[in-house]
């Protein structure tokens, strides 16, 4: 297959070629008509050489086979070469077998290939055209000029198919420009294959047309495969370059350096890319104001840059540029586009603020403050109401004492000088200030920030006033020891007249005294203690005691001051134990810690020294005290301490020797936790005065004497023994016990020996019992002991003889007679009776 161009369409040479003549014979029975095909001597692979009408021979055939492997037959009867074939002889034959598997029938068609010569007629006669066998059906590049002037229809090319060598072939096309928009732009002659265009084409709208060409026989058979036929539209420089924006707006700082990028302009061209038609070049046609030239543009990129070191917004704040772009790489015949570029010069701080004067004067009365005394104007050429224009004022010198403050009026940009701390005419009659000014943002040019132009001197004159008393300093301090005697006089508050610099003629009054501890002398201002000062009463203790004082001059002008009294501590408070009552669970707890505090200052406080006084032998016998730290001690019980409440005296002494003794109640309890300790009921011992005890003892002694007389009278024998002198050392002791004990009878003289609670001590005498306050009392006479009732008192109310172990007592077998006993006791009983009545 081949497609020929327009120039080859006029060629009329006659081509000779060997052909095969197709002759069909009718066969009877199982043989169909023989088919004769005229073919060239050389056949290429996969090419059709003819067609056999199989329907006419065997319409129900479902299997088609070729006896020659060099040829294959399709279902429609088309015969194709399976490979390249060269016919060496003038004839070659093969058989086509047609089979019907269902009917088990078979038929054959004989095909004969022969050589034959034939002269082809011209194409326009609709007969088979003689062509050389080498021509193929393939696309040939085709193009047309954009905006062509014709004449129309415009011939483009001729399309040919090799099938036209054997058949009469008809041509047709489809695609965009034919049966798709734009419709009817192209058409092809049905018989000749000549392709035409009917009107001009715009490449920017359609740059290529992809047509499809078809070749078919008269009976509708496709003589060849569809042929893609692309038609490219050749570009013409018919479009002007256009800027992307009609007006560009850029900004550039006036302090920009040489070569600073201002902005980028860009243009587009609809013509074919990557051609001279779209190769653009930029330039500046005109600048307003015209001179000097401040900007340039890169011809290829469109980047606008500055060509001077500094712009001056204060001279020109806006530039207008006419930008030009030209295609054909800027050649004179290229097409041109223009645009406007507006460049705004933004303000920079390139103008320093300057004072309008070099020196200023201001006046102010003394003792006034928070008043405005001067406004200072400046000049700045930068853009108004911007950070480059707004001023910052600073007092460079002369304000070391902080009397002045300068600020900026945001509306007028003036410096406002104010007095914020009172001035004293007597101290400073004139103040010289140096004022500096700058902007809110740094200066843009490379010059010093503060120059001679932005400094100014301000002289402030202070006017004298007739002033009242001056309380200076407002707070004055005095130190007083606590517990100072009432009426003591101490230096107090001092004020003065600022004009005379003296305190003469001033009167002092007390405005406020929290505790009423002092009075103030009206003339001198000295203070006098009216009460005893107690540092520990004042809360908090370490702060000053402030007294407010009013000072009045002769014209009743006044001032107020504070007298701060520092009360010096004296060691007038002993340490105090925090606990009054503690519970110790025995045996789970072995001790308890006791804490002490001292309201005095630390120098008179810890470390504390804890001790048990010697006056309490029972406490020392059952309890021990050890140090824990400077403010705490550990109270521990001994193993023989019983479950009961104890009143234990504990002495605490501070480092200066100030001490105090506190009676601490300790409940030694059988409990798992102090909160679970329960009180157990115990007998309450009777504690009597010494005279009551003596009276009871005398009464019992009289009763004893009667009983002894009766008992001893039974024994008449009189023995000449002297009464022992150590009998006078015996004591009558009350033993409060809940159990009567064991009574044992003595020897035959009537005395009995008694042992209480299995004690090793022996007691001799008769036993008498009586009830008092619910307890059992037993009067006994001990021999050889020195213990008394007072020495047997413990912390509780329950006492037994077993707790009184002062000495060893022995019984002398009670071998005294009645007469000896009577002669010894009568005189002594008489003396005691007299003493009892006297008491």
PyMOL commands that set and color helices and strands:
alter all, ss='L'
color gray80, all
select helices_A, chain A and resi 6-10+54-57+123-125+162-165+276-278+328-330+452-454+602-604+617-622+674-676+690-712+725-729+790-792+801-803+818-838
alter helices_A, ss='H'
color red, helices_A
select strands_A, chain A and resi 16-18+35-38+42-43+48-51+63-66+71-73+78-81+85-86+91-100+105-114+117-119+142-145+154-158+169-174+186-188+194-197+208-217+227-234+242-243+247-253+261-264+267-268+281-288+295-297+303-306+318-326+336-346+354-355+359-365+371-376+378-379+391-397+404-408+415-419+430-439+455-463+469-470+475-481+489-490+496-497+507-513+518-520+527-529+545-552+558-568+576-577+581-585+591-597+609-611+623-629+632-637+644-653+659-669+731-737+742-745+752-755+763-765+769-772+775-782
alter strands_A, ss='S'
color yellow, strands_A
deselect
rebuild
show_as cartoon
